Amino acid sequence: MVIETKRLILREMTLDDQKDICNIVADPETMKFYRKEFLEQYALKWITWNLDNYKKYGFGLWAIILKETGELIGDCGITIQRIDGELLPEIGYHIHKNFWRQGYGKEAAAAVRDWGFNNTKYNCLYSYMTSDNVPSYSTAASIGMKKIKEYLPEGDEEGMLSVYAITKQEWELLNNNWIS
């Protein structure tokens, strides 16, 4: 499974990606808004979880590769997440800090959004993040998602989570506006 954009290739992760994925998920600054600390050995679990998602759902987080250099700079895709008590399809993205502020997150997330509406049965796609994660909610908003709620996870004292969403109907209207 491959998605291509102007500057990126999104493809399934493989076990050979472990070193590159480790550089992303074990970097404290890159993952500073993620609600748990990742250690180097977690990269293999991250990849294995996605390999399992590909088999179970036909999607997961895909490796983001720069076309120009072939470098793996992050991941983006759809995973099923528990969001305020519901299992929902979530567009997630993680870009290594060395590649922030270059539009790669938006480019990858928009491609995943389009793939999701064209290739799954879902009528709504979500993204959620800590309420203070400005880069993440800015990316969600840049692909047409709107904030639909905030909630405090049960038994969690780390802070509020924000939930963004876009329906298939909103996406279709967005696409029609871009075309005309």
Secondary structure, DSSP 8 states (H G I E B T S, - for coil): -EEE-SSEEEE---GGGHHHHHHHHT-TTTTTTSSS---TTHHHHHHHHHHHHHHHHS--EEEEEETTT--EEEEEEEEEEEETTEEEEEEEEEE-GGGTTSSHHHHHHHHHHHHHHHHSS-SEEEEEEETT-HHHHHHHHHTT-EEEEEE--TT--S--EEEEEEEHHHHHHHHHHHH-
